[in-house]
Amino acid sequence: MQLGMVGLGRMGGNMTTRLLRDGHEVVAYARDPASVDRAAKEGAVPAHGLEEVVAKLAPPRHVWLMIPSGAPVSETISALIPLLERDDAIIDGGNSYYRDSIRRAEKLSEKGIHFIDCGTSGGIWGLENGFCLMIGGKEEVFRRMEPIFASLAPADGYAYMGPPGAGHFVKMVHNGIEYGMLQAYAEGFELLNASRYELDLRRIASLWNQGSVVRSWLLELAELALERDPKLSTIQGYVEDSGEGRWTVFEAIEHGVPATALAHALFARFRSRQEESFGAKLIAALRQEFGGHAVKTE
């Protein structure tokens, strides 16, 4: 099957390689010419602009966006609209807000252009292991694109979620759960590290993956990270969030769902970015005021 891939970063580049390996024709474009050249060396058809991507695709065209959410997606879709024809499709495989995906689908439908929102999970390991795909949009468009999804995903690794926005909604909740899982492992290993025992944290991570109820791929990755740097001495404890955790908590509030673990995990990321917490300073000052407790001064 033929596909245009816009965005050739860590995810888009690996997805392009996986599709090429399975015999698909990929017209590859990114703002970075070097990434286009790399894709071309692997067998992709190079393109150096959106116009060229569309020109090299046969109708009905399918253009997959693997670019940052927000303005980049909106701007790229706006640039594609005058280039595409009725029954063509745009697929957003990034971490877009599902409400934006609903709005984009409605806007494109007015032009007769289809929109597929595809929540994509797998990270840099997706090239070899496959990507987990959560797909929203019109079911008939999903069906005609199944060869693409089947090549990108492992066995049983893709599924149709429902109408526009459903794919990105499921991926949003998926990432909210990921926040909570990461935080649980973080707190557990911090407690192990602070204990009175000289514990081998890498060995514990490996042990827990042998039949334990907390075994997981994330724990396998923890084992790899601890093998490279047992005390994580080369890494700062500064943790970003890319939006999905916030959106998940907002949704929980709107629906009255007590997603306490997910909310805590999000707020813990905020705390990780503070060199000095004003709130903690205030607590220390108040304890001194009402109880005469000692405070540490700078």
N, C-alpha and C positions, 0 to 999 in steps of 0.2 A: 504494500500500500504506500501511497505517496503522502508526505507530511512536510509542512514548513515548520521549522523550529526557530523561534525567536528567543535568544538568550542561551548562551553556551557556557555558563558558569559551572560550579561544582555539580549541580543537579542537571541542568540542561545539556552540558557536555557529555555526561555519563549516559543520559537517556538517549542522546543521539547515537552514541557508540553502541548501545544495546540494540537499538532499532536497526542499525546498519548490519550488525552481526546476524540479525534474524531475517535479513533480505529485503527490508523496506528501503524506499528511496527517501532521503531526507534532504530538503533544501535548507541549509543552515545559515543563519544570520545572527550577528551580535555587533555591538558598537566597537568591540575590540577586534581589529583585523587579525591579530595573531590567533585568537580562538577560532575564527573562521578558517584560517589556514590549517590549524590542527584538525578541525573536523573534515576539511577537504582531503587531507592526507589519509584519513581513515575511510574515505569513500563517499562523503557527503557532497552534494552539489552546492558550491559556495554561492552566497548572495551578499551584496554589499549595500543593501537597503531594503525597506519593506516593499517598494515597487518591484524590485527584482525578485523577491520571494514570491510574490503573487504571480508575476509573469511566468515563473518557472513551474507553477503548479497547474495541473489540469482540473477543470471543474468536475464535480463540486470540490472546492478547495478546503483544506483543513490546516489552519495555522495555529500552532501551539505556542503559547506565551509562557516562558519560564523566567520571569523577571520579578523584581521586587513588587510587593503589593502597594496599593495606593496610587499616587500620581503616575508612576511609570506605566501601570496597566491602563489607566484611563487615557493617558496621552497616546499610547500605542494603539488602543482600540479606535480612538478618534482618527488616527492617521490611516488605519486600515479600512475604515468604513467606505470611503470613496473608491478604494481599489478593488473591493470585493463585489460579488454579484449575489443574487438571490440563491439560496440553498447552500452557500458556502458556510463554513463554521469557524468560530474562534474558540479555542480551548484555553482556559486560564488554569495552569497547573501549579500556580504559586499559592501562598498563604493569604489569600484575599478574604476580607470580611464578607460573610455570606449575604448580608444585606446589600452590599455593593454589587455582588454577583446577581442578585435578583433584579436590581435596577439596571444593570448592564444588559441582562437578557431581554428585559422589556424594551430598552432603547434599540437593541439590534434587531429585535423581531419586527419593529416598524419598517426596517429596511429589507426584511426577508432573510436576514442573516441569523444563523443559529449561534447559540452560546452554550458551551459546556463548561461547568466548573468542576475541576478535578483536584480534590485534595490529594496531595502526593506525599508519602512518607517513605523513608528509606535512607536518606542522607547520602553520605559519600560511599556507603556500602551497597547502594542500590544497583550499581553496575553489575556486580557479581551475584548478589542475592536476589535482585528484583525489587521493584517498588510496589508498595501497597497503595492502591488507587481507590478513592471514594468519589463516585462520579454522579453529578447532577446535571439536569437538562432534559431535553426531549428524548424519550426512550428510543425513538426511531433513529436519531442521530447517534446515540450511544451504540446501538446495534451495528450501524454501518461502520463505526470506528473500532469495533471489537478486536480486529486483528492487531491494531496498534496497542490497545490496552493489554492484550494477551502476551504480546512480546515484551512489554515493559515490566509486567508483574510476574511473580512466581505463580505456581499452580494455586488456584483459588485466591489469588491476591488482588483481584479487582472485583467491584460490584457496583451495580446501579443503585443509587440511593433514593432517587425521586426527582421532582421537578427542579428548575433552576434554583440554586442556592443550597440544595440539600447536600451536595458533595462537600462544599466548603463549611457547612454547618457541622457535619460529622467530623471533618478534619479539625475544626476549632475545638470541639469537645475532646477529641483525641489528644490534642496538644495540651489542653488543660489537665487531662489525666497525666500526661507526661510530666508536667510541672510537679504534680503531687508525688509521683513515683521518684523523681529525682530528689525532691526534698526529703522524702523518707529515707532513701539510701544515704543522703548527705548527713542527716542527723544521726543515723545509726553508726556510720563509720566515724563520725566525729566523737561519738561516745566511746567506741572501741579505741580510738587513738588517744583519748584522755584517760583511759583506765590505768590501774596500777600495774598492769601486765605489759610485757614487751611482746605485743601481738604482731604477727605477720599479716597485714591487712590484705595483701594480694592472695595469700594462701586461703584466707577466710572467704574472700570473694569467689575463689575457685571452688572451695568446699561447698559453699551454699548453692552453687549451680549443679551439684550432684544430687538431685532428688529433693532438695529443699523446697518448701512451699513459696519461698521468696526468690527462687531462681528466675532469671530473665536474661534477655539479650543485653539490657542495660548493665546488669551485673557482670556479664562477660566483658563488656567494654570497661567497666571499673577495674576488672582484673588486668586488662591490658594497660590501662593508664597507671595503675599502681606498680606494675612490673617495670615500666619505663622510669617512674619517679616515685619510689615508695612513700615519701613524705610530701609529695606534690610541692616540693620546695621551689620549683621553677614557675609555678602558676599563681597568679593573683586571684583572690576570692571575689572577683568582680563579675557578677552575672547579669547579662542583658536580658531583656524580654522583647520579643518581636511583634507583640500585639495579641496573639491568640489567647494567651492566658487572661489578659484584661477583658477581651470580648467574652470569654467563657464566664468570668465572674459577673460581668454586666448581665449576661443572659440568665444566670442563676438568680440574680436579684430580681430581674423582671418577672421570672416565673415562680419566685418564692421557694427556690430549691436551696436547702442549706448546704452549699458546697464549701464547707469550712476548710477542708484540707487543701483544696485548690486555691482558695483565697489566701490561706496562710503561706502557701508556696510562692504565690505572686508577691506578697508583701515581703517575704524573706529576700527576694531578688532586689527589691528596692533597698532594703537594709544593707545588702552587700555592697552597694555603691557609695555608702556614706563613710568617709574617712573618720568623721566624728559626728555622733548623733546629738543634735540639740535636745531632743526629747530625753535621751539618757542623762544629759547634763542636768536637765530640769528635775528629773527624779532624784538624782544625787543631791541637788540643792535642797529639795523639799525634805528629804530624809534628815539632812543636817539641821534644817529649821525646826522640824517638829520633834526630832529625837536626839539631836546632838551627835548624829553619826558622822564619823570622819569622812572627808572627801579627798580625792586625789587632785592635786593642783598641777597646772602645767609649769 
